[in-house]
Amino acid sequence: MRPNGAQHTFTQLAFASLLLIALPAAATTPFVHETVDATGDVGYFTSLALDVRGDPRISYRDGTNSDLKYASKSGAVWTVETVDATGLVGVYCSLAVDAQGNPHISYFDATNGDLKYASKSGAVWTLETADAVGVVGQFTSLALDAQGNPRIGYWDNANGDLKYASKSGGVWTSETVDATGDVGRFTSLALDAQSNPRISYYDNTNDDLKYASKSGAVWTIETVDATGDVGQFTSLALDAQGNPRISYYDATNLDLKYANKDGGVWTRETVDATGFVGGSTALALDALGNPHISYHGDLAVLRYAGKSGAVWTLETVDATGNLGLDTSLRLDAQGNPRISYYDVGNGDLKYTDSSVHLLSPVGGERWAAGSQQTVRWSGSGSVAIQLSDDRGFTYSTLLSSVSSNQVTINVPALTTENARVRITRVSPFSTSESPGYIQIAPDLVSPWWTRTVDAVGAVGEYTSLALDAQGNPRISYWDNTNTNLKYASKGGGVWTLETVDATGNVGERTSLALDVQGNPRISYFDDTNDDLKYASKAGALWTLETVDATGSVGEYTSLALDAQGNPRVSYYARTNADLKYASKAAGVWTRETVDATGDVGYVTSLALDTQGNPRISYLDATNFDLKYASKAGGVWTLENVDAAGVGGENTSLALDAQGKPRIRYFDILKD
């Protein structure tokens, strides 16, 4: 992986204005280009990453405002954010995405001469100074270790040294890697399987390509190529065995070069010698270890090189205008290249993609068998349209050789809730399927599809619904005929019904939640004993507990699980007409009274914020007001949300991404 955002120098900018000789034939890879951001002069130092779904994320500099920016794509929509706007920032930015999809960016603060680091969790960006000793932080390259800790290679301008910074336990540590001459520009960092750092960089004193590797506490320095002026625009990647591969620029011959080390021996080769080529290199390795390189080429174009066996294939990706600077390359799960780059002529951030992406259906659609439906996708090339009726385990082909990005299909005569659509391009291979399931049936004329789950006696009051990770429904409910608590689960198209608790009249006011393994947890009211009860299932066994037996308690329950799977329950205590709250930790239930002012606590709705703090909406039956309770630092805060004496019945609470409450409730005066 390259420095994840190429670096501007006088040499690189010279590429944009030289028009030397004609290039080979146009590219054969089916790239599709997009303009991501065109607001001002934007797109410097692009750095591209793909999240676990393959969606692109790009960090870059806004040259007009001297800000660090970040762009992310979901579906067909790009979202652009300003990350840091304090001073002259965003130069030499480098992006990495952690296992949870959170972005992390290293960059240079030119105002203060510091190395900075930005990370996002939820909707909030956190900015830190990683190194402020002297003028440091140019040519940054970021990687995350196995625990998600940041590691950064960068140049110490004040001393002309290569430096390395790492963060562990909240503390930044920096060290000098190489201090022999003016070294450390054009850094590119990669971590091996043990999270040991490897860095490629340019030795400005000797005009050489160098490589540093650390084992234990010891750095080993090697000169990779010393033939002429070589080593600018380095990009480093490690193969499956941890062997280094480096793309770089040969300034003496104006060529793109590639070096690889196997068995302790470095081998160097010229990849492209057609004119003035090889700036802004970005390297990635496919699943077979074959190298792929994006780079700036003659006539100010974006170029791409891929190697298979001993043969390099060279292509022009985008030649519309003056572009191709600051390239950043990633390969998707199928080995298709994605490239972000700077359009100099228009001052825009651009992105190009060579894969196909299904746009619709996405799942959740209901199709009548025999009807005609539309399939849409993005990408270039001829595709086959395929359909699965078994969750995507097997597919049949409906249409072949379709290249219009939209087509109408005839839905087969099927009855299934687990259909998926897939598009597949054979060459170069790329495929994309609907992330969710489609329902197909002969009688689907309404957008709603209803099914009877349980029809044995009078059943189905006080239902609570949850979906597992695969979207399968789970329902807790009351069996009125037998006065039991029941539970229904669906898998593989089949409903399974269970009696959870049959001891007395139990199961009214149920609330259901699933833990991270999909195991059900239910809070409910025991009408025989006037108690709050709780049921949990592990494997095939249900465990029943009495949570609160102090007087008549347990109506209007609402259940939530914290991040560790511990239950929290809000409920009404009829004996004292209070709102109560119960929580379990280390096997022990704790109960507390939240509000005892009048007759309060009807129809509770509970939610937990990102820190696990409870929030409850409920009815004040004395005043017919909607109320809201929140707990922080061990203290409950009570608020009247709507005190016009109009109700607050049937409340339902949810928290938005910022943790702000949203409440739906019933206004009795407007009934």
N, C-alpha and C positions, 0 to 999 in steps of 0.2 A: 504494500500500500504506500502510496506517495505521501508527500508532506500534507496531503489532504487540503489542498489549496495552494496553487502555484504562486511563485513570488515574482513580482515585477522588478526588473533591473533595466538598465539602458539597453543591454543586449537583447532582452526579451522584447521590449517595445519596438526594437528595430525590425522584428519579424513582421509587424503589422504593415510596414510601408514598403517592403521589398517585393518586387514582382520580377521573378527571374525567368523561369522556364515553365512550360506546360506540365501538368501532372498526368499520371496515368488515368485510366478509365474510371468512371464514377463508381461509387461504392456499391457492393452487392448486398451488404447487410441492410435489411429494411428498416432504417431509422425513421422515426417520426419526431419532428422538432416542436418544441413549445417555448413560448416566452413566458417566464415565470413572474418576473417583476420588471416593469418598464417605467417606474416612478423615479425620475431623475437619472443620474448616472450610477447605476447599480450593477453588481455582479463581479466585483473584484474579489480575488482570492477565494473562489468557490471551493467548497468542500462538501462532498456528497456521501451520504450513508443511506442504507436501506434498513427499515425496521423488520421485525419478524414476519410481517405480512408482505414484505417486498415493496412497501410504499416508500417513495423517496423523501428525504429530508436534506436540506441544503443550508449551510451557513455561508455568509458572504458579507462583503463590505459595501455600504452605501456611500459612494464617493461624494455625492452632493452634500450630505449631512454629516459625513465622517462618523457614521454609526455602524455597529454590528447588527446584522439582520439574520433572520432565520425563516425559511420557507418549508412548509410541509404539505404533502398532497394526500387527500383521502378521497377515494373514488375518482371523480374527474375535476375536483376542486382544489386549488392551491390556497393556502392560508399563509399570510406574510406577517411577521412580527418584528418589532425592533427590540433587540435584546439589551443593548447598552448604548446610551446616547450621551454619556458623560465624557466630554472632551473628544479628542481624535482617537477613535478606537476601531477595532475590527480588522486591523491589518494582520496579514499572515494567519488568518483563522483556520482552525482544524476541528473537524466534527467527528464525534463518535456517538453511537446510540447504544444504551445498555439493554439488558435482557428484558426490561419492562417497557422498552420503547422510549425512555426518557433521553433527551439530547444533552450532550456535554460538549463544550466548545473551549478550546484554548485560543488565545489571541494576544496581540500586542497593543498596549496602551501607549500611543505615541506622545500623548500630552505629558505623562509622568515617566515614560521610559520603563514601563513595568510589564512583566508577564502576567496576564490575567486569565481567569477561568470562570466560565458560566455553566450552570447546570439547572435543569428544569425538573420540578416534581409537581405533578398536578398542573395548575395554571400559573405557578409562581417560578420566576427565574431568580436564582441566587448567584451573586457576583462576588468573586474573591480575587485577591492579589496573591499569586503563587510565588513570585520572586520580584523583589524591589531593590536589589543590591546593584547599583550602577544602572546602566542602560541595558536592559535584558528583555528578551521575549520576541525578537524577530525570528522569522523562519520556524514558527512552531509546528510541531507534529504531535498529535494526541492519540493515545490508545488507552483502553480500559483493561485492567487485569481481570482474572477470573471472578473476583469479588466486586467488580465494578469500580475499583479505585482508579483514579486518573494517573497517567504517566505521560510526561511531556518531554520531548527533545527540542532544543532551541539554541539560538546563538546569543552569546554575551558580547554585545557590540563594544562595550567599554574595554574589554580585555582581549577581544578577538578569539574567544574560546567556545568550544562546544559544551553545553550544559544539559543536565537532565534533572527533572523535578518529579517527585512522587508524593502522593498524599496517602496516609494511612492513619486511622484513628483520629481523623479530623486535623492532622498536623502535616504541613508541607515541609519536605526536605529537598534540598537542591545540592547537586554535586557537579564538579567540573570533570568532564569526560576526557577532553583533549585540549591541551593548552600549548601545543607545539606550533608556533606561528599563528597566522590568522586562519582559524578553522571553525567550521560549524554552520556555514551558510547552507541553504537548501537541504535542511535536515528532513529525514523521513524515518519515522519510528515504527517498529513492529515488535510484538511480544511473542516469545515462543510458547510452547505448551505449558511450561513451568512459570510463565510470566516474566522470564528473563528478557531484558531489553536488548534490541539490536537497532543500530542507527546507521544509515548511509548519509553522507554529507560531502561538502566540497571543501578542499584545502585551497584557500585563496592564495596562500604564499607560494605553493608549488604547482598550482593549477592541476591538482590531482583529485580523483575520486577516492574517498576513504570509507572505511566501515569499522564500526565499534561494536563489540559484543561484551556483555557482562555475565560472569558466572560467579556466584557467591558475591564477594565484595570486590572482585578484580575485573577491571576493564581491559580488553585486548583490542589493540588498534592495528588495522591493516590498510595498506594501500592497494586498492583494487585495480586502478588503471592510472598510469602515469605517462601515457603516450600522447604528448601534446597537451593542449588545454582542454581537460575533460572533467566532468563531474557536476556541472550545474544541472538544476532541475531534476535532482535525483528522486526516485520513487522506489520504495523497498517493499517486498513481500516475501514471506517465508512459505516454503512448500510444506507438505504434510510431515516431512521428516525434520523440519526446522532449518532446511538449507536456504540461504539467502539468494534472492533474485533482485536485480536492480536495473531500472531503466534510467537513462541519463543523456545529457547533451554533450556532443563532441564539438566544442567551439572552434577548434583548429580546422576541421573539415566540414563543419556545418551539418553534421549528421546526427541521427538518432542511434544510440547504442544500447546494448543490453549485456549485463554481466551475470553469471551464475556460478555458484560455488558448490562443488560436489567432491566428497572425499578429500577435503582440504585444499583443493585446487580451484583457482578462479579461471573461468573461461569467458572471453569477451567476443562480441560480434557486432557488426554494423547491421542495423535493422532497416534503415531507410537512408539512402544517400542521394535522393532526388532533390537537388536544390538546397534551399535553406530550411532544414527541418530539425525537429527534436526539442523545441522549447516546450515548457509546461507539461512535461510528461507525467502520466498517472498510470500505475501498473496494478494489475490484478491477475490472480491465477485461478484457472477454472478447476473443476473437481479432479481432472486428470493431471493437474500441475502445469498445464500449458499457459504461457504468458499472453496477456492482452494489454495493449498500451494505447491510451489516447494521448494526442500531442498536437502541437501547433505546427502547421506546415507552410510551404511556399504559397504565395498568392493570398496570404492571410486567411487560411482555411483551417477547419478542424479535421484532423486525420486520426485514423485508427489502424492498429496493426495487431494481428493475431497469428500465433504460431501453432501448427499442428505437425507433429513429427519434426522434420528438419526444415520445414517450409514456412516462411512468413508470408502472410497475405496482407497487402497494404490497400487501404481504402480512404477515399475522401468522404467524410461524413456530412459536413455542412460547408458549402462554399458561397452562401448567399450573403455577401457583405464582407466586412473586415472583422473576423471573429476567430475563435479557437484559442484565445488566451485563458490562462487559469483553469485548465481542465481538471476534472476530478472524475474518476472512473470506478464503477462498481459492477459486479456481475450478479444477476439475480440467481435464484435457486436452480434455474435451468441453463445457466451459463450465458444468458443474453446480456450484452453490455448496456449499461445506462451511463450517461455522461452529462455532467453539468459544466457550463463554460460561460465565458464573458464575451458578449457581442460588443466589440470596441466601437464599431460604426454607429450603433444606436444607443450605446450605453445601457444595455439590457442584460439581465440574467437569463440564460437560456438552459434548456434541458432537452436531451434527446433520449429516446427509448426505442429499443429494437424488439421488444416483446409484444405479445397480444394480451389484452385485458378485457374480460367480460364485464360489460356495464349493466346489463339487465338480461334475464332476471337475476336478482340477488338473493332470493329466498323470501318466504312469507307470502308469495303469490298463490292464488287459487285458480287453477285452470280447469275448465270443463273438458273432458275427453272429447276429441273430435273437433274442438275449436281451433281457431287460428290465433297464434300468439307471435309477438315480435321479440327477436333476439338481437341485442346491440353489443358492439365491442369496439375497442380502439386498437390501433396497430395496423401494420401493413402486411400484405401477403395473403395467400389463399388459405382458408381454414375449412375444417369440417365441423359441423354442428352435431353434437352428441347428447344423448339423454340417458340418465340412469334412474331406475325406480327402486334402488336398494342403497341409498345414501352415498352413492358414488363408488361402490365396490366394483361394479361392472357397468359398461356403457355400450349403447348401440348407436350407430351413426344414422342420423336423419337426413343430412345433406352433406355433400362433398363439394370441394373446389368453389367456395363462396368467398368473394373478395370485396363486398360492398360496404362492410362494417355494419350492416343491418339487413335482416332477412326475416320473412314470415315463415313460420313452421306450422305444420299440421300436428296437433297434439294427439298421440296414439290413444287407443282405447284402453286406458289403465285406471286402476284404483289404487292410489298410494298417497301417503303423506310424506314420503321420503324421496321425492324426485329431485334430481339435480341436472343442470345443463352445463355442458363443457364445450369450449371451442379449442381446437388443436390445429396448429400449423406444423407441417412435417419438416420443412426446411427453410431457414434454420428452425430447429424444434422450439416450440413454445406452446404452452397450454394454460388455460385459465378456466376455473369452474365457479359456479355460484357458491358463495360461502354458506348460505342457508338452504333449507329444504322447501320445495314447492309441493303443494297439494294438488292432486289430479283425481277427478272422479267423474263419472258420466252425468251426474245430476247437479254439478256445480254451476248454478246460475246466479247465486248470490255471492257477494264477496265474503260472507260469513258461512262457515261450515260448522254445524252443530252435531254432536254425538251424545248419546246417553251413556253415562259412565256407570251408574249403579241404579237399578230399578227394583231392588228387593226391599219391599216395604216403603214406608215414608222416610226417605233419606235425602240429604243434600242441604240442610240448613247450616248456617254458620260456616260456609266454605272459606278456605284460604288457599291460594294458588301460588306455586313457585315452579320455576323451570330449572332443570339441571344444565350442566355445561353444554350438553348436546341439544338443548331446546326441548327435551321431553317434559311433559307436564307431571306435576305431583300435586295432590289435593288432599287437605284434611277437611273433615266435615262431621256433622252430627247425624247419627241414625236415630230418628225420632221414634220409630216403631220399637226398637230394642233399647233405646236410651244409651247408646254406646258411642265412643269415639272411633271413627273409621279413617282410613287412609287409602288413597288410590294412586297408582303409579302406572305410567305407560312406557313401554319399551318394545321396539320392533313391531309397532302397530297394535299391540295387545295390552289391554288394561288388566292390572292385577289389583284386587281389593283385599284389604286386611282390616280386621278389628283390632284396634290398638289397646283400648281400655273398655272393659265390660263390667267394671265394679261399681254398681249403682247407676244413677243417672249422671253420666259424664259425657263431655264432648261439646257442650255449648261454648260459644264465643271462642272458637279456635283461631290460632295464629300460627302459620307454618313458615319455617326457614330451613334452608339447606346449608350444611357446612361445605368446606372446600372440596371434600370427597363426594359430595352429593348425598350425604346421609341426612335423613329428615329429623327435625326437632319441632315439637309442637307444644305451645302453651294453651291451656283450656280451663274451663270452669267445671268443678265437681259440684253439681247441684244437690246431691244427696247430703254431702258433708259441708257445703258452702265453703269449699277450699279452692285455692289456686293450685293447679297441677301442671306437670311438665313431663313430656315423653320424648325419649331419644332412641334412635335405632342405630346399631352397629352390627354389620353382617346381617343375620336373620333375626336378631334378638332385640325386642323393645324393652327399654328400662323406664319405669314409671316412678315419679317422685312427687311428693307433696311439697310445694314451695312455701305456701303461707296458709296456716290454719287458724289464724287469730281472728275469730269472729266470722262474719260472712264476708269473704274476700274472693276476688278472682274473676269478676265479670269484666267484660270489655277488654280482654287482654290484647296486647300487641307485643310481638316477639322480634328481637333482632340479635344477631351474633356478632361479637367483636372480631378483630383480625385473628385472634387465637382460637376462635370458635366458641368462646364462652357466651352463655345465654344472658340476655337482659330482657326484662319483661316490665311493661307498664300495665296497670290494672286499677279497677275500682274496688274500694273497700266499703261495702254497703253498711256495715255496722256503724262506722264513724263518718260515713259519707265523704271519704277522703280519696285523693289520688295517691297511689302507691307505686313503688318501683323496686324490683328485685334483681339482683345480679349474682352470678355464681363465679367463683374463682377458686382454684385449687380444691375443688370438690365441695366447697362450702357456700351456701346461699346467704346473702345479706339482704335485708329488707329495710326500706325507709319510706317515711311519709313525705311526699313531695309538696302537697298542698292540702291544708285542712281548713281553709276559709270558706265556710258554707258547705253546700252539697256539690262537690266537685269530683271530676274524674271519669265522667261518662264517656263512652266511645273514644277511648284513647287511641292515638297513633304514634308509634315510636320510631325514631331514626337515630343512627349514630353518626357523628362527624368523623373526619379522617383520623382524629386522635382518639376515637372511641368514646367521646363524651355524648351523653344522651340528650335528646331533644324530644319533647312530647307536646302534641296538640290534644286538646280535650275540651269538654263542655262543662261550664259552670252552670249547673241546673238551678241554683238559687237566683241568679241574675239573668239567666239565659244568654250568657256571654261566651264567646270563643276565647280560650286562654292558651298560653304557650309557656312551657317550662324548659329551661336549659340549665345544664350543670357544667361548671368549669372550676377546677381547683378545689373540688369538694363542696362547692357552694351552689345551691339551686337559686335561679333567678326566675321569677314569675311575672308574666306580662298579660295584660288584657289586649287581645288582638282586635276584637270587634266587640265593643261594649254598648252597642245601641239597643240591647235587649231584644235582639232578633234571632238568637239561636247560637249556632256553633255545633249543631248535631251532625253526626255522620262525618266526622273530621277524617282527613287523610293527609299525612305529612310526607314531604320529600325534601331533601337538601340538594341544592344545585352544586355545580363543580366548585364554587367558592365557599360552600358550606352554608349558604343563605337558605332560610326556610321558605317553603312554598306550601300552602295549606288549601285544600279543597274542603268546603263545609256547606251545610244546608241552612238557608235563611228562611226561618219559619214564617215570617211576615209576608214573604213573597211566594209562598206556596201556591 
